[in-house]
Amino acid sequence: AARLAAVSARPEGRAELVHDLHNRLSEIIRERLYAKHGIVIEEEPRWAEGVMPPELWEFLVTLPPPDLYRPERLDQILRRIEQW
């Protein structure tokens, strides 16, 4: 929370924060995929894509959105993970 508040006030460090957030959220998505379906994405990418919500798959396989540090954007992805 402190990092999010600090980066909103100062643009330095945004890229690093976005990278860290993307990595952590990707780990959570991968853990959820394994817990729900027993699938490891690197071993069975087609199966993983087939059982995952499209927006979570896209989040994993694309570059992180540059505005991921914004609460609205972060909340959007967190809610989708929780709903899955």
N, C-alpha and C positions, 0 to 999 in steps of 0.2 A: 504494500500500500504506500509506503514511504517513497519507494522508487517511482511509482506511478505519479504521485503528487509532485515529486521533484522534476521529473522529466516533462510534465505538463508546463511547469514554470520555465524550465530551461531546455532548449532543444538539444544541447550536448548530451550524448549518451542515449538518445532515442533508438538509434540503430542497434546498439548493444542490448537494450531492454527488449526491443521487438524480437531480436534473435533469441534471447533467453526465454521469453514468454512462448514463442513458437516451439522451441525445443521442449519445454515443460509440458505444454498442452499436447504436443505430439506424443510424448511419453504416456500421458493419461489416456489418450485415444487408443494407443497401441495396447495398453493394459486392459482397457475396457473391451477391445476386440478379442483379446485372448481370453478374458474372463467369460465373455458371453458366448464365444464361438470356438474357442480353442485354436484360433488361427494366429500364426505369426506372419506378419505382412511380407517379410522378405522371402519367406518360404512359399507362400501361396498368395501372391498379389491379386490374381484374378478372383479368387474366392473372397479375399478381403474386400475388394472393391464391390463385389456383388452383395455382401451383407451389410456394408456400411452405408449410412446416410450419405448422399452425394456431396453435401457441403463439407462433411468431415473428411471424406476421401480427398476432395479438392484441397482442403487445408493441409493435409499431409504431403501431397505430391507437388505443391506449388510453393513459390517463394512466399514468405510471410507478408501479410498486408502491412504496409508501412504505418497504418494508423491503429495497429493492434494494441498499442498502449492506451488508446482512448477508452474510457469506461464503457461507452455504448457498444463499441466493437468487441471488446473483451467479454462483456456480458452476453452478447449474441452467441459467441462460440461456446462459452461456458454453459449457457442454457441448452444449446443443442447437444452438447456432450451429456448433460444430465438427463435430457429427454430420451436419449438413445438407451 
